[in-house]
Amino acid sequence: MNVFVFDIETVPDVDTGRLIYELGDLPDEQVAEAMFLKNRQKNGSDFLPHYLHKTVAISAVFRAQDRVKVWSLGEEDSPEEELIKRFFDGIDRFSPVLVSWNGSGFDLPVLHYRALKHGVAAAQYWDTGGLDSGFKWNNYISRYHARHTDVMDLLALYTGRANAPLDHIATMLGFPGKMGMSGSKVWQAYQAGDIAAIRNYCETDVLNTYLVYLKFELMRGHIDQRTYEKECELLRSVLQHAEQEHLTEFAKAWG
């Protein structure tokens, strides 16, 4: 079975914000500040609606056969459309089990709106049995089906009152947690042109998600202790031998 653990990082979609709020030729930074302000006035938060997020990084852990791979889709200069297309093309090709932390509440709705904006086809992802009868009873769209496992949503028993930050749960379980930056710093890094730092941060977040997922699989009896330890050692070996410094640093922090 192919397992595709994913995480995204986003910034304000200033192009759409400029159109919606009729902000003319204001610079991107001022458009974003106007978007934040309008959102604060509406609900007291800077956190924008899903449709006003632009995806700047999609990182993944892919577990298949005897290998595990950690990377970010596309290149640092890849346009958003390419990142979105690569994500859904991977689903079309491999039909993996998707794994996320709050993917139902944030990541996937954002990717839906971005795919809609860019006209990215995703037939396998949206199938509920019309193309493959097996997808009628197990697809990516239904909250209670298994093709997408939102670990946070399941642990919270589908109630927002019990939701928890990935960083806190990862730390509780002895994993590294946040490294490099936080989500609140992504817009600042994007403005500075530091896409590499955003992608690196996203990769460490998705590693935490994968490790929490392995613990979850152990807890619900899908794997035993020996298999869990083997999966951890496989990932540890990959990270220790990686060329990217943030991956080797994650391995060291993991201990």
C-alpha positions as CSV (number, residue, x, y, z in Angstrom):
1,M,0.0,0.0,0.0
2,N,1.3,3.5,-0.9
3,V,1.1,6.1,1.8
4,F,1.4,9.8,1.0
5,V,1.7,12.1,4.0
6,F,1.5,15.7,3.0
7,D,1.5,19.3,4.3
8,I,1.2,22.7,2.7
9,E,2.4,26.2,3.4
10,T,0.4,29.2,2.1
11,V,0.6,33.0,1.8
12,P,-2.2,35.5,1.1
13,D,-3.6,35.3,-2.5
14,V,-3.0,39.0,-3.1
15,D,-4.1,38.8,-6.7
16,T,-7.6,37.7,-5.7
17,G,-7.6,40.0,-2.7
18,R,-6.8,42.9,-4.9
19,L,-9.8,42.1,-7.1
20,I,-12.3,41.3,-4.4
21,Y,-11.5,44.4,-2.4
22,E,-10.8,46.7,-5.4
23,L,-7.4,47.7,-4.2
24,G,-6.1,48.7,-7.6
25,D,-2.3,48.8,-8.0
26,L,-1.4,48.7,-4.4
27,P,1.8,46.8,-3.7
28,D,1.4,43.1,-2.6
29,E,2.5,43.9,1.0
30,Q,-0.2,46.6,1.4
31,V,-2.8,44.4,-0.3
32,A,-2.0,41.6,2.2
33,E,-2.2,44.0,5.1
34,A,-5.6,45.2,3.9
35,M,-6.8,41.6,3.7
36,F,-5.7,40.9,7.2
37,L,-7.3,44.1,8.4
38,K,-10.7,43.3,6.8
39,N,-10.5,39.8,8.3
40,R,-9.7,41.1,11.8
41,Q,-12.7,43.5,11.5
42,K,-14.9,40.6,10.5
43,N,-13.9,37.9,13.0
44,G,-11.0,39.2,15.0
45,S,-8.3,37.1,13.3
46,D,-5.6,37.5,10.7
47,F,-6.3,33.9,9.5
48,L,-7.8,34.3,6.0
49,P,-10.6,32.2,4.5
50,H,-9.4,29.1,2.7
51,Y,-10.1,30.6,-0.8
52,L,-7.7,33.5,-0.1
53,H,-4.7,31.3,0.5
54,K,-2.0,30.7,-2.2
55,T,0.0,27.5,-1.9
56,V,3.8,28.1,-2.0
57,A,5.0,24.7,-0.8
58,I,3.6,21.1,-0.7
59,S,5.9,18.6,1.1
60,A,5.5,14.9,1.4
61,V,6.7,11.7,2.9
62,F,6.0,8.8,0.5
63,R,6.1,5.3,1.8
64,A,5.9,2.5,-0.8
65,Q,7.3,-1.0,-1.0
66,D,10.8,-0.9,0.7
67,R,11.5,2.8,0.5
68,V,10.5,6.1,2.1
69,K,11.1,9.5,0.5
70,V,10.9,13.0,1.9
71,W,10.7,15.9,-0.5
72,S,8.8,19.0,-1.6
73,L,6.9,18.9,-4.9
74,G,8.3,20.9,-7.8
75,E,11.2,23.3,-7.6
76,E,11.7,26.6,-5.6
77,D,10.7,28.6,-8.7
78,S,7.8,26.4,-9.7
79,P,4.5,28.3,-10.2
80,E,1.6,27.3,-7.9
81,E,-0.3,25.6,-10.7
82,E,2.6,23.1,-11.1
83,L,2.6,22.3,-7.4
84,I,-1.1,21.7,-7.4
85,K,-0.9,19.6,-10.6
86,R,1.9,17.4,-9.3
87,F,-0.1,16.7,-6.1
88,F,-3.2,15.5,-7.9
89,D,-1.2,13.8,-10.6
90,G,0.4,11.7,-7.9
91,I,-3.0,10.7,-6.6
92,D,-4.1,9.7,-10.1
93,R,-0.9,7.6,-10.6
94,F,-0.5,5.9,-7.3
95,S,-4.0,6.0,-5.6
96,P,-2.2,6.3,-2.2
97,V,-3.7,6.6,1.2
98,L,-3.4,10.3,2.0
99,V,-2.3,11.2,5.5
100,S,-2.5,14.7,7.0
101,W,-2.8,16.7,10.2
102,N,-5.9,18.9,9.8
103,G,-5.9,18.2,6.1
104,S,-9.7,18.0,6.1
105,G,-10.0,21.4,7.9
106,F,-7.3,23.3,6.0
107,D,-4.9,21.7,3.5
108,L,-7.4,19.9,1.2
109,P,-10.0,22.7,1.0
110,V,-7.2,25.1,0.1
111,L,-6.0,22.7,-2.6
112,H,-9.5,22.4,-3.9
113,Y,-9.9,26.1,-4.4
114,R,-6.4,26.4,-6.0
115,A,-7.1,23.5,-8.4
116,L,-10.4,25.2,-9.3
117,K,-8.6,28.5,-9.9
118,H,-5.9,26.9,-12.1
119,G,-8.2,24.4,-13.9
120,V,-6.2,21.4,-12.6
121,A,-8.0,18.0,-13.3
122,A,-8.1,15.5,-10.4
123,A,-10.4,12.7,-11.6
124,Q,-9.2,10.0,-9.2
125,Y,-9.3,12.3,-6.2
126,W,-12.9,13.3,-6.8
127,D,-14.2,9.9,-7.8
128,T,-17.0,8.5,-5.6
129,G,-17.6,5.4,-7.7
130,G,-18.4,6.7,-11.1
131,L,-14.9,5.8,-12.5
132,D,-14.0,3.0,-10.1
133,S,-16.8,1.2,-8.2
134,G,-14.4,0.6,-5.3
135,F,-14.4,4.3,-4.7
136,K,-18.1,4.3,-3.9
137,W,-17.4,2.8,-0.4
138,N,-13.9,4.1,0.1
139,N,-12.9,7.5,-1.4
140,Y,-11.0,10.6,-0.6
141,I,-14.0,12.9,-0.2
142,S,-16.1,11.2,2.5
143,R,-14.9,12.2,6.0
144,Y,-15.4,8.7,7.4
145,H,-13.6,6.8,4.6
146,A,-10.0,5.6,4.8
147,R,-8.4,6.9,1.7
148,H,-7.6,10.1,3.5
149,T,-6.6,9.8,7.1
150,D,-6.7,13.1,8.9
151,V,-4.9,12.0,12.1
152,M,-5.9,15.2,14.1
153,D,-9.6,14.8,13.1
154,L,-9.7,11.1,14.1
155,L,-7.9,11.7,17.4
156,A,-10.3,14.5,18.2
157,L,-13.3,12.3,17.3
158,Y,-14.4,14.8,14.7
159,T,-15.0,17.6,17.2
160,G,-13.1,20.8,17.1
161,R,-13.2,21.0,20.9
162,A,-10.6,18.3,21.1
163,N,-8.3,19.5,18.2
164,A,-4.6,19.8,19.1
165,P,-1.5,21.4,17.4
166,L,0.8,19.0,15.6
167,D,3.8,20.6,17.3
168,H,2.4,19.8,20.8
169,I,1.5,16.2,20.0
170,A,4.8,15.6,18.2
171,T,6.6,17.0,21.2
172,M,4.5,15.0,23.6
173,L,5.5,11.8,21.8
174,G,9.2,12.6,21.8
175,F,9.5,13.8,18.2
176,P,11.3,17.1,17.2
177,G,8.2,19.3,16.7
178,K,8.6,22.7,15.1
179,M,12.0,23.4,13.5
180,G,13.3,26.4,11.5
181,M,10.2,28.7,11.7
182,S,6.5,28.7,12.4
183,G,3.5,29.1,10.1
184,S,3.1,32.7,11.1
185,K,6.6,33.5,9.6
186,V,5.9,32.0,6.2
187,W,4.5,35.3,4.7
188,Q,7.6,37.1,5.9
189,A,9.9,34.5,4.4
190,Y,8.0,34.6,1.2
191,Q,8.3,38.3,0.9
192,A,12.1,37.9,1.4
193,G,12.2,35.4,-1.4
194,D,13.3,32.6,0.9
195,I,11.3,29.8,-0.6
196,A,13.9,27.3,0.4
197,A,13.4,28.0,4.1
198,I,9.6,27.6,3.6
199,R,10.1,24.2,1.9
200,N,12.5,23.0,4.5
201,Y,10.1,24.0,7.3
202,C,7.2,22.3,5.5
203,E,9.3,19.1,5.2
204,T,10.0,19.0,8.9
205,D,6.3,19.4,9.6
206,V,5.4,16.6,7.3
207,L,8.0,14.4,9.0
208,N,6.4,15.1,12.4
209,T,3.0,14.2,10.8
210,Y,4.4,10.9,9.5
211,L,5.9,9.9,12.9
212,V,2.6,10.8,14.7
213,Y,0.8,8.7,12.1
214,L,3.0,5.7,12.8
215,K,2.2,6.0,16.5
216,F,-1.5,6.2,15.6
217,E,-1.2,3.1,13.4
218,L,0.5,1.3,16.3
219,M,-2.2,2.4,18.7
220,R,-5.1,1.2,16.6
221,G,-3.4,-2.2,15.8
222,H,-2.7,-1.7,12.1
223,I,1.0,-2.4,12.9
224,D,2.8,-4.1,15.8
225,Q,5.7,-2.8,17.9
226,R,8.3,-4.5,15.8
227,T,6.9,-3.1,12.6
228,Y,6.7,0.4,14.2
229,E,10.4,0.2,15.2
230,K,11.4,-1.0,11.7
231,E,9.5,1.9,10.1
232,C,11.2,4.4,12.4
233,E,14.6,2.9,11.7
234,L,14.0,3.1,8.0
235,L,13.1,6.7,8.2
236,R,16.0,7.5,10.6
237,S,18.5,6.0,8.2
238,V,17.1,8.0,5.2
239,L,17.3,11.2,7.2
240,Q,20.8,10.5,8.6
241,H,22.2,9.9,5.1
242,A,20.3,12.9,3.5
243,E,22.3,15.6,1.9
244,Q,19.9,18.4,3.1
245,E,21.0,19.9,6.4
246,H,17.5,20.3,7.8
247,L,16.8,16.6,7.4
248,T,20.0,15.6,9.2
249,E,19.2,18.1,11.9
250,F,15.7,16.6,12.3
251,A,17.3,13.2,12.8
252,K,19.6,14.6,15.5
253,A,16.7,16.3,17.2
254,W,14.8,13.1,17.1
255,G,17.6,11.4,19.0
